Amino acid sequence: MTIRYVLTLCTALVIGGALIAGSANAVGKADEKTPINDSYLTAKTKIALFADARVKGSEINVETTQGLVIIRGKVDSDAAKQAAEGIAKGIDGVKSVKNELQVVAPSKREATDDKDDAITARVNQQIAKDSNLNKAGIRVQTNAGVVSLSGEVPDIMTSANASWTAFFVPGVKYVKNDLTVKEKA
């Protein structure tokens, strides 16, 4: 149990230091109208998940886009899934939460983790083969055969191509395309 607390403390210190360093140039300029940025919400959510004994924060991935917090990963029970969502919703500045956590029994976790890692590796290999996709900075995560694509791409065709490429990788059951298209200046 003490290892969890030490890891939580270390994570909080690292994330806290990054937040302080990243916002150092904003000191003195902030007011009530300054919006909370997405990296801050991601860090706050991750710290809160690590600190709560109802969930295993290390097994939950957190992404934030314009105040929308997306939580992904595997949890042991429906209660842990609901607890994680409640924790994320309780963070000041979070507009909404998209809960993509999957309930996987601990006894089946090792088998699905191994398969998911292999699927993620194969999807990353296919993306690396395509010069347009390789440059796009697409992040890939797999949970129980469901591949989630995230990041920012230059256009809708790149987004569609990424989905298409991932879909035909062996072992992929479904592709969730959470890619955003860059706004043209």
CORMO-V440532 format. One line per field, one symbol per residue. phi: phi as a letter, one per 30 degrees, with the letter a starting at -180 (. if undefined). A space follows every 50 residues. Layout:
phi: ???
This chain:
phi: .dddddddddddddddddddddcddcdicdbddddddddddddddddddd dcddbcedcccbbbbhidcccbkbbdaddddddddddddddejddabccc dcdbdedcdddddddddddedddddddddcddddddidcbbbbhiccccb kbcdadddddddddddecdejdcaccccdccdddd
